[in-house]
Every structure is written in structure tokens, then in C-alpha cells.
Amino acid sequence: MSSGQLLPFDMATRFVDNCSRGPHLQAPYRMTDYGRELMTIQLHNPANIVTPFSRYSHGVSAPATARWLHISGQVGVTPDGAVPEDAEKQMELAWDNLFAVLADAGMAVTDLVKVDGFITRADLVPLYRTVRERRLAGHATASTLVIVAGLVVPTLHVEIQGVAAK
């Protein structure tokens, strides 16, 4: 099996179920109101490099005809601008805000190609990964997580930016 190869849905499912490197290849179809539609993105996890450290892909590609959306960093604030003290609540809100931008563009979680997270403390890494994996619901985008000295507002703990293609 070569990296980036498209598979029929049932064959991809069997491949993912039997893959010793983990379920990092997504089936290349998604359900629409009109039946199955070929996905616009492919996930790339070459066998000759280390398996991703958590649920993400080493690379994601999209066809030249895809419509691209670059999502600015979203932070954990409520619609009225309130910043909760709790880091997990901020992470949930940041994902809510990112997904709202996706929806406004007529896109879904499965259209995300890359997600970058910025957190202010190393002890937040396990929590960030847990929240990210739950919110992406198994979709393994390309991803980078960076621990930063601070964000533009000192009470913020997380910022998440993304790129999507459809």
C-alpha cells in the first residue's frame, strides 16, 4: 500500500482495521444528500517514517481544483468576548469558533487539511490532544502543536488555526 493511494470505501475500511501503524488513513468517500462523493483530500503517512505521536497525519493533499479556506487563529472566547479561566473551556470554545468559520464557508470537519494549535503551558499538551481528537471525531489532519510564551491576551491559554479544502 503506497502513501496517498485512494481506496474504495470498504477496502479502505478493511485496510484501516488491519493496519498495524494505526487508523491514519481515512476512507476516500463521504456521504452527501446525493449518496457517496469522492473526498477532496488524501492523508499521507509514509511507512518509512515514525508513526504520528497522536491522532494526526504527516501530510494531507488536495486536488488543484479544490476551494481553499485559511482560518485565522481562533481563541477560547465566548461570542460576547468573555474569556473563561478554565483551559479546557477555552479549548472547547476555540474549536467551536473554528467550526463556525468552517460552517460559514460551507465546509465540514472532514474538509480540514491542517490544524495548528498554540498553547501557553507544556502541561496542557495531553488535554489539548484529548480535546482535539474528540472534536475532530477521528479525522486525522496534518497538525502542529506549539508551546508559546504567551498569546496576545495574557489570559488566553490556546489558539487554533486551520486550513480546509473542498
Contacts in CASP RR format, 6 or more apart in sequence:
PFRMAT RR
TARGET T0000
AUTHOR 0000-0000-0000
METHOD contacts of the structure
MODEL  1
MSSGQLLPFDMATRFVDNCSRGPHLQAPYRMTDYGRELMTIQLHNPANIV
TPFSRYSHGVSAPATARWLHISGQVGVTPDGAVPEDAEKQMELAWDNLFA
VLADAGMAVTDLVKVDGFITRADLVPLYRTVRERRLAGHATASTLVIVAG
LVVPTLHVEIQGVAAK
1 15 0 8 1.000
3 44 0 8 1.000
3 45 0 8 1.000
3 46 0 8 1.000
3 47 0 8 1.000
4 25 0 8 1.000
4 42 0 8 1.000
4 43 0 8 1.000
4 44 0 8 1.000
4 61 0 8 1.000
6 28 0 8 1.000
6 38 0 8 1.000
6 42 0 8 1.000
7 15 0 8 1.000
7 25 0 8 1.000
7 27 0 8 1.000
7 28 0 8 1.000
9 27 0 8 1.000
9 28 0 8 1.000
9 29 0 8 1.000
9 36 0 8 1.000
12 25 0 8 1.000
12 26 0 8 1.000
12 27 0 8 1.000
12 28 0 8 1.000
13 27 0 8 1.000
15 25 0 8 1.000
16 22 0 8 1.000
16 23 0 8 1.000
16 25 0 8 1.000
16 26 0 8 1.000
16 27 0 8 1.000
17 23 0 8 1.000
19 25 0 8 1.000
21 45 0 8 1.000
21 47 0 8 1.000
21 51 0 8 1.000
22 51 0 8 1.000
23 138 0 8 1.000
23 140 0 8 1.000
24 43 0 8 1.000
24 45 0 8 1.000
24 51 0 8 1.000
24 52 0 8 1.000
24 55 0 8 1.000
24 57 0 8 1.000
24 140 0 8 1.000
25 43 0 8 1.000
25 45 0 8 1.000
26 39 0 8 1.000
26 43 0 8 1.000
26 110 0 8 1.000
26 139 0 8 1.000
26 140 0 8 1.000
27 39 0 8 1.000
28 38 0 8 1.000
28 39 0 8 1.000
28 42 0 8 1.000
29 36 0 8 1.000
29 37 0 8 1.000
29 38 0 8 1.000
29 39 0 8 1.000
30 36 0 8 1.000
30 37 0 8 1.000
30 39 0 8 1.000
30 110 0 8 1.000
31 37 0 8 1.000
39 110 0 8 1.000
40 62 0 8 1.000
40 63 0 8 1.000
40 66 0 8 1.000
40 111 0 8 1.000
40 165 0 8 1.000
40 166 0 8 1.000
41 60 0 8 1.000
41 61 0 8 1.000
41 62 0 8 1.000
41 66 0 8 1.000
41 110 0 8 1.000
41 111 0 8 1.000
41 113 0 8 1.000
41 165 0 8 1.000
42 60 0 8 1.000
42 61 0 8 1.000
42 62 0 8 1.000
43 57 0 8 1.000
43 59 0 8 1.000
43 60 0 8 1.000
43 140 0 8 1.000
44 57 0 8 1.000
44 58 0 8 1.000
44 59 0 8 1.000
44 60 0 8 1.000
44 61 0 8 1.000
45 51 0 8 1.000
45 52 0 8 1.000
45 57 0 8 1.000
45 58 0 8 1.000
45 59 0 8 1.000
46 58 0 8 1.000
49 58 0 8 1.000
52 58 0 8 1.000
52 140 0 8 1.000
54 129 0 8 1.000
54 132 0 8 1.000
54 133 0 8 1.000
55 129 0 8 1.000
55 132 0 8 1.000
55 133 0 8 1.000
55 136 0 8 1.000
55 138 0 8 1.000
55 140 0 8 1.000
56 115 0 8 1.000
56 140 0 8 1.000
56 141 0 8 1.000
56 142 0 8 1.000
56 143 0 8 1.000
57 140 0 8 1.000
57 141 0 8 1.000
57 142 0 8 1.000
57 143 0 8 1.000
58 142 0 8 1.000
59 142 0 8 1.000
60 113 0 8 1.000
60 114 0 8 1.000
60 141 0 8 1.000
60 142 0 8 1.000
62 68 0 8 1.000
62 113 0 8 1.000
62 165 0 8 1.000
66 165 0 8 1.000
66 166 0 8 1.000
67 165 0 8 1.000
67 166 0 8 1.000
68 163 0 8 1.000
68 164 0 8 1.000
68 165 0 8 1.000
69 101 0 8 1.000
69 102 0 8 1.000
69 105 0 8 1.000
69 107 0 8 1.000
69 111 0 8 1.000
69 163 0 8 1.000
69 164 0 8 1.000
69 165 0 8 1.000
69 166 0 8 1.000
70 161 0 8 1.000
70 162 0 8 1.000
70 163 0 8 1.000
71 98 0 8 1.000
71 101 0 8 1.000
71 102 0 8 1.000
71 161 0 8 1.000
71 162 0 8 1.000
71 163 0 8 1.000
71 164 0 8 1.000
72 101 0 8 1.000
72 161 0 8 1.000
73 98 0 8 1.000
73 159 0 8 1.000
73 160 0 8 1.000
73 161 0 8 1.000
73 162 0 8 1.000
74 94 0 8 1.000
74 95 0 8 1.000
74 97 0 8 1.000
74 98 0 8 1.000
74 101 0 8 1.000
74 159 0 8 1.000
74 160 0 8 1.000
74 161 0 8 1.000
75 83 0 8 1.000
75 90 0 8 1.000
75 93 0 8 1.000
75 94 0 8 1.000
75 97 0 8 1.000
75 151 0 8 1.000
75 153 0 8 1.000
75 156 0 8 1.000
75 158 0 8 1.000
75 159 0 8 1.000
76 83 0 8 1.000
76 84 0 8 1.000
76 89 0 8 1.000
76 90 0 8 1.000
76 91 0 8 1.000
76 92 0 8 1.000
76 93 0 8 1.000
76 94 0 8 1.000
76 97 0 8 1.000
76 156 0 8 1.000
76 158 0 8 1.000
77 83 0 8 1.000
77 90 0 8 1.000
77 93 0 8 1.000
77 97 0 8 1.000
77 156 0 8 1.000
78 84 0 8 1.000
78 93 0 8 1.000
83 90 0 8 1.000
83 153 0 8 1.000
83 155 0 8 1.000
83 156 0 8 1.000
84 90 0 8 1.000
84 93 0 8 1.000
85 155 0 8 1.000
87 121 0 8 1.000
87 124 0 8 1.000
87 127 0 8 1.000
87 157 0 8 1.000
87 158 0 8 1.000
88 127 0 8 1.000
88 131 0 8 1.000
90 156 0 8 1.000
90 157 0 8 1.000
90 158 0 8 1.000
91 127 0 8 1.000
91 128 0 8 1.000
91 131 0 8 1.000
91 157 0 8 1.000
91 158 0 8 1.000
91 160 0 8 1.000
92 131 0 8 1.000
92 135 0 8 1.000
94 158 0 8 1.000
94 159 0 8 1.000
94 160 0 8 1.000
95 131 0 8 1.000
95 132 0 8 1.000
95 135 0 8 1.000
95 160 0 8 1.000
98 115 0 8 1.000
98 160 0 8 1.000
98 161 0 8 1.000
98 162 0 8 1.000
99 109 0 8 1.000
99 135 0 8 1.000
102 108 0 8 1.000
102 109 0 8 1.000
102 111 0 8 1.000
102 112 0 8 1.000
102 164 0 8 1.000
105 164 0 8 1.000
106 166 0 8 1.000
107 164 0 8 1.000
107 166 0 8 1.000
109 135 0 8 1.000
109 136 0 8 1.000
109 137 0 8 1.000
109 139 0 8 1.000
110 139 0 8 1.000
111 164 0 8 1.000
111 165 0 8 1.000
111 166 0 8 1.000
112 136 0 8 1.000
112 139 0 8 1.000
112 141 0 8 1.000
112 162 0 8 1.000
112 163 0 8 1.000
112 164 0 8 1.000
113 141 0 8 1.000
113 142 0 8 1.000
113 162 0 8 1.000
113 163 0 8 1.000
113 164 0 8 1.000
113 165 0 8 1.000
114 141 0 8 1.000
114 142 0 8 1.000
114 143 0 8 1.000
114 144 0 8 1.000
114 162 0 8 1.000
114 163 0 8 1.000
115 132 0 8 1.000
115 136 0 8 1.000
115 141 0 8 1.000
115 142 0 8 1.000
115 143 0 8 1.000
115 160 0 8 1.000
115 161 0 8 1.000
115 162 0 8 1.000
115 163 0 8 1.000
116 143 0 8 1.000
116 144 0 8 1.000
116 145 0 8 1.000
116 146 0 8 1.000
116 160 0 8 1.000
116 161 0 8 1.000
116 162 0 8 1.000
117 128 0 8 1.000
117 143 0 8 1.000
117 144 0 8 1.000
117 145 0 8 1.000
117 146 0 8 1.000
117 158 0 8 1.000
117 159 0 8 1.000
117 160 0 8 1.000
117 161 0 8 1.000
118 145 0 8 1.000
118 146 0 8 1.000
118 147 0 8 1.000
118 148 0 8 1.000
118 151 0 8 1.000
118 158 0 8 1.000
118 159 0 8 1.000
118 160 0 8 1.000
119 125 0 8 1.000
119 128 0 8 1.000
119 145 0 8 1.000
119 146 0 8 1.000
119 147 0 8 1.000
119 148 0 8 1.000
119 157 0 8 1.000
119 158 0 8 1.000
120 147 0 8 1.000
120 148 0 8 1.000
120 149 0 8 1.000
120 150 0 8 1.000
120 151 0 8 1.000
120 156 0 8 1.000
120 157 0 8 1.000
120 158 0 8 1.000
121 147 0 8 1.000
121 157 0 8 1.000
122 147 0 8 1.000
124 157 0 8 1.000
124 158 0 8 1.000
125 145 0 8 1.000
125 147 0 8 1.000
128 145 0 8 1.000
128 158 0 8 1.000
129 145 0 8 1.000
132 143 0 8 1.000
150 156 0 8 1.000
151 157 0 8 1.000
151 158 0 8 1.000
151 159 0 8 1.000
END
